[in-house]
Amino acid sequence: MENFLSENETSERATLPQKRARTAASDSDVQERLRAIVGAEHVLTEPERVEPYAQDAVKEKFPPEVVLFPRITKEISEILRLANERRFPVTARGGGVGYTGGAVPVEGGVVIGTDRMNEIKEINVADLYVVTEPGVVTYALQQAVEKHKLFFPPDPSSYKQSFIGGNIAENAGGIRSAKYGVTKHYVLGLEVVLPSGEIIRTGGVTSKNVVGFDLTGLICGSEGMLGIITEATLRLLPLPEATRTVRATFRTMEEACLCVPRFAQRSLVPVAIEVMDKHAIEAIENEFAFGISKNAGALLLVAVDGAPEEVERASLIVEEVMRAGGGFDVLRAVTPADEDRLWDVRRALSPAIKKYGTLKFNEDVVVPRSRVPELIRRAEEIGRRNETFVVNFGHAGDGNIHVNFMCDREDAEAVKRARKSVGEIFAAAVELGGTISGEHGIGYTKAPYLDMALGAATIDLMKKIKRALDPNNILNPGKMFV
Ligand SMILES: Cc1cc2nc3c(=O)[nH]c(=O)nc-3n(C[C@H](O)[C@H](O)[C@H](O)COP(=O)(O)OP(=O)(O)OC[C@H]3O[C@@H](n4cnc5c(N)ncnc54)[C@H](O)[C@@H]3O)c2cc1C
């Protein structure tokens, strides 16, 4: 699957000055010991060399004091033992394209880059799994297993930059989640270095395993706060033989979204159901002139996959459902080139909406999919009331919508209004039975909103788990909890 968002797309949330911390990681004797653990050539301390590790896609800078590139699990274990002894923070980093500041060392200390832990250790065709190190780029892993006609479905749009370790830590989703679910559904087992430095293994290679607490599930989505993943065993599926896409426009978002349950009523589970609102359509038309009708208030892109005869049949049903639901200008791909052209509008989206503002608050709220039209209405109302331009698009198949509040980064009042809009859309998502993040996680950017989504007792339990595993608060401090 193609990279649907441009490489340089970021939330560009803030332009605050750099925040430079000083901890024991800057002490010369500690740095000497770190060099002894990973080798001097794999240690960065000079300000200009640690700088690239100060930020992720949020673009707010918190420079680390030291960046380390270990190769093996034992080295990570030794780093964490030293961190506990000398009490300096440690933050794991994958591809560094997170949207909530997860990999950014907000309290300074050491960043562990997993770039050198990039070996795919085993692809098991008979038992349908792959064993991999955390630093493998998601796309590279997909390509490697596809050579064996196998399929790793999780596909965050950042898949050409993000690492498997980062995907597991964030429990990343993507366009194919409507049918295939998210990363955690493919994690069979893990090797993890706990904050204490102890090394544990969870799960195994079998798809069934109910021995003990589900620690694999606990680590998935723990945002690098409970342990550092050093190896993952991932479930694979047979590679679908074909995919087929149908695109249609509708007068309203409501009409477009009403098609979603109708696919299920026709016994169809499309692999992707992507929707975009009228502002998104206007933006891509103004920028790229695809020839989408001026009467379009919404656009739906639906893909089905499977055996060739099955995708042919399924795509005809998709077309039928869309037409019956008020869809017009319905286009059904026949060749791979058609397929590509239909998805071009989705790829054009991110560059196109940039013209609506120099600062974009890209929030990934999620609601039950039947409530998506109501969520969009609320987003528009919030935007109107706060005089903030809003563009909505996303994964209608699983109710995960990217609500983008746009403003001018130099206009302090406009930024304030956009931030207010963010809080309000989070409240709306929760009120509609959903939550504040479907994909991007909490990190530090959404930490102030955590209690909107979770009760006090739940947050307290999470803090107890964190304290039990990491009593010295060594691993990725300053995240999730304010
Ligand atoms: C253009 C763009 C498109 C995106 N599209 C999507 C999308 O479609 N779906 C989606 O879900 N997200 C998306 N994201 C967000 C982001 O790419 C995902 O959260 C991704 O999983 C981050 O992976 P990473 O390797 O860059 O992790 P990083 O940003 O490096 O780290 C993320 C978190 O994981 C932790 N971590 C990293 N490696 C490890 C490890 N080995 N062990 C333990 N913890 C670790 C870090 O400490 C941090 O807390 C997008 C981002 C961008 C910029």
The ligand as an SDF file (V2000), in Angstrom:
LIG
                    3D

 53 58  0  0  0  0  0  0  0  0999 V2000
    2.9500   11.5370    8.3030 C   0  0  0  0  0  0  0  0  0  0  0  0
    2.5330   10.6970    9.4670 C   0  0  0  0  0  0  0  0  0  0  0  0
    1.5180    9.7800    9.3070 C   0  0  0  0  0  0  0  0  0  0  0  0
    1.1110    8.9890   10.3910 C   0  0  0  0  0  0  0  0  0  0  0  0
    0.1230    8.0730   10.1940 N   0  0  0  0  0  0  0  0  0  0  0  0
   -0.2480    7.2750   11.2140 C   0  0  0  0  0  0  0  0  0  0  0  0
   -1.2710    6.2950   11.0150 C   0  0  0  0  0  0  0  0  0  0  0  0
   -1.8290    6.1600    9.9480 O   0  0  0  0  0  0  0  0  0  0  0  0
   -1.5890    5.5070   12.0760 N   0  0  0  0  0  0  0  0  0  0  0  0
   -0.9650    5.6230   13.2870 C   0  0  0  0  0  0  0  0  0  0  0  0
   -1.2820    4.8530   14.2070 O   0  0  0  0  0  0  0  0  0  0  0  0
   -0.0190    6.5650   13.4870 N   0  0  0  0  0  0  0  0  0  0  0  0
    0.3660    7.3740   12.4990 C   0  0  0  0  0  0  0  0  0  0  0  0
    1.3400    8.3140   12.6960 N   0  0  0  0  0  0  0  0  0  0  0  0
    1.9680    8.4220   14.0130 C   0  0  0  0  0  0  0  0  0  0  0  0
    3.2610    7.5810   14.1650 C   0  0  0  0  0  0  0  0  0  0  0  0
    3.9120    7.4230   12.9500 O   0  0  0  0  0  0  0  0  0  0  0  0
    3.0130    6.2330   14.8220 C   0  0  0  0  0  0  0  0  0  0  0  0
    2.6670    6.4820   16.1920 O   0  0  0  0  0  0  0  0  0  0  0  0
    4.2200    5.2780   14.7840 C   0  0  0  0  0  0  0  0  0  0  0  0
    3.8480    4.0650   15.3820 O   0  0  0  0  0  0  0  0  0  0  0  0
    5.4480    5.8270   15.4840 C   0  0  0  0  0  0  0  0  0  0  0  0
    6.5150    4.9640   15.2080 O   0  0  0  0  0  0  0  0  0  0  0  0
    8.0130    5.4430   15.4010 P   0  0  0  0  0  0  0  0  0  0  0  0
    8.8760    4.2810   15.1160 O   0  0  0  0  0  0  0  0  0  0  0  0
    8.2640    6.6880   14.6740 O   0  0  0  0  0  0  0  0  0  0  0  0
    8.0190    5.7180   16.9850 O   0  0  0  0  0  0  0  0  0  0  0  0
    8.6720    6.9220   17.7600 P   0  0  0  0  0  0  0  0  0  0  0  0
    7.9740    8.1940   17.4220 O   0  0  0  0  0  0  0  0  0  0  0  0
   10.1390    6.8950   17.6390 O   0  0  0  0  0  0  0  0  0  0  0  0
    8.2750    6.5030   19.2510 O   0  0  0  0  0  0  0  0  0  0  0  0
    6.9280    6.4290   19.6260 C   0  0  0  0  0  0  0  0  0  0  0  0
    6.8330    5.8720   21.0550 C   0  0  0  0  0  0  0  0  0  0  0  0
    7.2870    4.5390   21.0630 O   0  0  0  0  0  0  0  0  0  0  0  0
    8.3200    4.3720   22.0120 C   0  0  0  0  0  0  0  0  0  0  0  0
    9.2430    3.3810   21.4660 N   0  0  0  0  0  0  0  0  0  0  0  0
    9.8910    3.4070   20.2880 C   0  0  0  0  0  0  0  0  0  0  0  0
   10.6160    2.2850   20.1280 N   0  0  0  0  0  0  0  0  0  0  0  0
   10.4030    1.5270   21.2270 C   0  0  0  0  0  0  0  0  0  0  0  0
   10.8720    0.2610   21.6750 C   0  0  0  0  0  0  0  0  0  0  0  0
   11.7220   -0.4820   20.9430 N   0  0  0  0  0  0  0  0  0  0  0  0
   10.4330   -0.2020   22.8650 N   0  0  0  0  0  0  0  0  0  0  0  0
    9.5870    0.5100   23.6260 C   0  0  0  0  0  0  0  0  0  0  0  0
    9.1320    1.7260   23.2730 N   0  0  0  0  0  0  0  0  0  0  0  0
    9.5270    2.2220   22.0820 C   0  0  0  0  0  0  0  0  0  0  0  0
    8.9070    5.7520   22.1970 C   0  0  0  0  0  0  0  0  0  0  0  0
    9.5220    5.8780   23.4670 O   0  0  0  0  0  0  0  0  0  0  0  0
    7.6790    6.6220   22.0540 C   0  0  0  0  0  0  0  0  0  0  0  0
    6.9990    6.7030   23.2700 O   0  0  0  0  0  0  0  0  0  0  0  0
    1.7430    9.1430   11.6490 C   0  0  0  0  0  0  0  0  0  0  0  0
    2.7720   10.0760   11.8020 C   0  0  0  0  0  0  0  0  0  0  0  0
    3.1550   10.8530   10.7270 C   0  0  0  0  0  0  0  0  0  0  0  0
    4.2530   11.8540   10.9260 C   0  0  0  0  0  0  0  0  0  0  0  0
  1  2  1  0
  2  3  1  0
  2 52  2  0
  3  4  2  0
  4  5  1  0
  4 50  1  0
  5  6  2  0
  6  7  1  0
  6 13  1  0
  7  8  2  0
  7  9  1  0
  9 10  1  0
 10 11  2  0
 10 12  1  0
 12 13  2  0
 13 14  1  0
 14 15  1  0
 14 50  1  0
 15 16  1  0
 16 17  1  0
 16 18  1  0
 18 19  1  0
 18 20  1  0
 20 21  1  0
 20 22  1  0
 22 23  1  0
 23 24  1  0
 24 25  2  0
 24 26  1  0
 24 27  1  0
 27 28  1  0
 28 29  2  0
 28 30  1  0
 28 31  1  0
 31 32  1  0
 32 33  1  0
 33 34  1  0
 33 48  1  0
 34 35  1  0
 35 36  1  0
 35 46  1  0
 36 37  1  0
 36 45  1  0
 37 38  2  0
 38 39  1  0
 39 40  1  0
 39 45  2  0
 40 41  1  0
 40 42  2  0
 42 43  1  0
 43 44  2  0
 44 45  1  0
 46 47  1  0
 46 48  1  0
 48 49  1  0
 50 51  2  0
 51 52  1  0
 52 53  1  0
M  END
$$$$
